[in-house]
Amino acid sequence: MNQALAKLSEDLWEGRDELEVLTFEIAGETFALEAFIVQEILDLLPETSVPGAKAFVGAVINFRGKVIPLADIRLAFGMEATKPTIDSRIIVIEIEIDGEPVLAGIRTDKVNEVTTLLQSASEPPPSVGMRWRPDFINCLVKRGSEFIIVPNLQVIFSARHERSATAPTHG
């Protein structure tokens, strides 16, 4: 298991010494996404609930005329859903799921900054003692006294994507 987690972390870095990331907060934890997958940062938009969909992707939003799923990764991590605040934002990302590029929105409590993370400060998630599924995390990066969590969106979305409702392709 530890070798598999170390491999996930290696795949993220792909031989690079640093990553440019967008950091954001969910439930008081700092997360980071590679900046190149971020399409846009939006204020909260009207959401349409999708009957029968898993709570993780229980709604869709209209993004530039396209209907895209809105994910709440806090639910994938087993955190409680919370009410939006004035700082809440939606990060629109493009990731590959089953070899296809997919646009999705991720609800956040607050978007922080674009910054650079150093590979030398990263480590794979511990295989024990974590409150979250270790395969949902690419790595943890220490910055000052805090850890920044780099989630593995492919695993999270693929795990939640199986047999769940997806956004309609015609809209």
N, C-alpha and C positions, 0 to 999 in steps of 0.2 A: 504494500500500500504506500509506504513512504517513497519508494522509487517512482511510483506512478505520480505522486504529488510533486516530487522534484521535477519530473518530466514536464508536467503542466507549467511549472514556473519557468523552465528552460524554454519551452515553446513560446511563451509570452515574450521573452527577451530576444529570442532569435539571434543570439550572438552580439546584441547591442549592449553598450554600457549604461545607456540611459533611455528613458521613455518620456515623451511629452504626454502629459495626462491632464484631464479636467477633474478636479476634486469636487466632491459634493458630500452632503451630510444626509444620513438617514438614521433616525432614532439616536442621535448623539454620536454615531460612529462616522468616521471619515472614510469614504470610498473614492476610488479613482477609475476612470475609463480612459483608454488610449484616445488622445485628442483626435486622431484621424478618423475615428468612427462616428464622432459627434457631428451631426448635420446642423443642428440649431438648438438654442435654448429658448424655451417659450414660457410666458406666463401661463398660469393654469387656463385651460380651455374647457368649454362644455364637454362633458363626457356622456357617451351613450352606453348604458349597461348592455352586456351581451348575455341573454338568458341561457343558462346551461353551461356557460364558460367557467373555468376554474377561477377562483378569486384572484389569483396571481395576475391574470390577464382578463379581468372581468369587465373591461370597458374598451371602447374604441374612441378615437378623436379624429377630427377632420384636420389633416395637415396638408395645406396647399392643394385642397381638392381631392386628396387621397384619404381613404379611411385606413387608419393604422391602429394596431393594438396598443393599449396603454398598460404597461406592466408596473406593478408595485413590488419591487424586489424584496421589500421588507417582509412580504408574505412568504416568498420563497425561503427566506432566512428564518422564518418562524417568529418574526416580530409582530407586535400588535399593529393593526391598521390605526392610523391617526388622522385627525382632521387637518386639512390644509391650513397653512398660516400665510401671512403676508409675504414670507420669504420662499414659499413653496414654488417650485418650477418643474417643468417637464423638459427632460433632455431627449431630443430626437436623435436616435442612433441608426446606423445601418450595419447589420451583422449578417453573417452567412449562417443559414440554418438549412441543413440537408443540401448544401451546395448552391442554394439560392440566396441572393441578397434580399434581406427583409428590413423594412423600416419599422421601427417600434419606438414608442415613447416610454420613458422611465420617469415615474413620479419621484421627486426628491423633496426633502425638507428645506434644503438650501444649496445653491451652487456657490462654490468658493472661488476657485481660481484655476488658471492653466499654469502648470508647474512642471518641473522635471524631476523624475524619480531616478535614483541611482541603483543600478543592478547590484552593486556591492552592498547596499543597505537592505536588500530583499532576502527573504527566506520563505521556503514553502510553509504552508500552514501546518501546525502540529497535528499529528494524526489522532491524538487523544487530548482531552481537555478543552476541546472547542465546543461552543454551543451550536455551531452550524456545521452542515455537511462540508467536510474538507474539500471535496471535489467541486464545490461551488466557488472556491477561492483559488485564483492562480497563485497569489503570493501575498505576503504581508511586507510592507516596506516601512522601515523605521525612519521617522523624521523627527528630530528633537526627542521629546518624551512621548510622542504618540506613534501609533501604528496606522498606516493607511492600508485599507483592504482593497486589493485589486480583484474584483469578482470575475469568475469565468462565465461570461454571458452565454457562450455556446452551450455549456453544460446546463446552465440554469434554464435557458429557453428551450433546449432540446428535451430536457426532463419534463418541463411543464407543457411543451408543445405536443407531446405524444397524446393522442386521443382527446385533445382539448379543442374547443372552438377557436377558429382563427378568423381574422378579419376577412370580410368578403372582398373578392378581387374586383368586383364591379360595383360602382357606386354612383 
